[in-house]
Amino acid sequence: MVDLRTPAEIARDEKHHRICSAYLALSNKMPEASANRIFNHIAQMEGMTSVGVKNIIIAKGLYHSKKQ
């Protein structure tokens, strides 16, 4: 199958995959930690803001805030 994504799209998808994998690993490893603390930790690792990490994780359906 031919991959028609641009290099930027491939890099973005890989980054999103790393973020989601890190969130799942950390939330399973430390269930007592708040989601916000996990978002901050991942954001520091990826050089992003915690809001950006949260938006990616919510978009992938891995986290639902209490307001939703």
Secondary structure, DSSP 8 states (H G I E B T S, - for coil): ------HHHHHHHHHHHHHHHHHHHHHHH-TTS-HHHHHHHHHHHHTS-HHHHHHHHHHTTS---TT-
